[in-house]
Amino acid sequence: MLRKMFKTRVKPSKAPGSIPAGERVYAIGDIHGCLDLLDQLLGKIDIDDHARGPARTTLIFLGDVIDRGPESAAVIDRLIALKADRPTTRFILGNHEEIFLGSIDGDEKAVRLFCRIGGRETVLSYGVTPEAYERSDHDELCATLRSVVPADHRSFLAGFEDLIEIGDYAFVHAGVRPDRPLADQRKADLRWIRDVFLDHPHSLEKIIVHGHTIADDIEISARRIGVDTGAYATGRLSAVGLQGNDSWRLQTG
């Protein structure tokens, strides 16, 4: 599993596409419950954004803001506050958010997977004790989630988008199926795909900016930009900045 999650580093190059004039975009990789890294990166983005001068700036979070790291509940609170402060901020639904919402709704298959992919840390971040978590069966865990996860957290995550298009770029969580136009993509592929997308050798309808698959640095090629640098394991939370024909990176750690 870990071998599939980590891909060989692609040497960065100049931005392969362009953003419309007057706009600036920061795409942020998978946070996975790391509040300290999120705060560090947002501070770097704020400084960088001001230094580059006026623009219509959009922050796009590429999904998987929860699980694995210790502070998922606090990360959601932070992002809700960020959205209120910067209304142009946008969020992509990751596979971890999908499974979390399904678990709250009582989907047995979802809650089983949730427990295997870092959901324990998310449950504990809502104040559930390790002992209470360990003694709960799947039905009890679903009931616990319904009681401890605030309604505004659920509605916030449920409002995340599947795909965002700006200029020559399309922003998704995991990738796209190469043989389908963007308008016909399946949500499951946008949130879960790996090798079929990552190994595709040809150009796509747009340059795909994504998270989901961990690399040791931001990957930039003519087809895609990968922004997941494994924050919960490496201490590096990353973002790529895009403006005109330029790109740049910001990282913690």
Beta strands, then each sheet from edge to edge (+ up, - down):
strand 1: 23-28
strand 2: 56-61
strand 3: 90-91
strand 4: 164-166
strand 5: 169-171
strand 6: 207-210
strand 7: 219-220
strand 8: 224-226
strand 9: 238-243
strand 10: 246-251
sheet 1: 3+ 2+ 1+ 9- 10+
sheet 2: 4+ 5- 6- 8- 7+
end
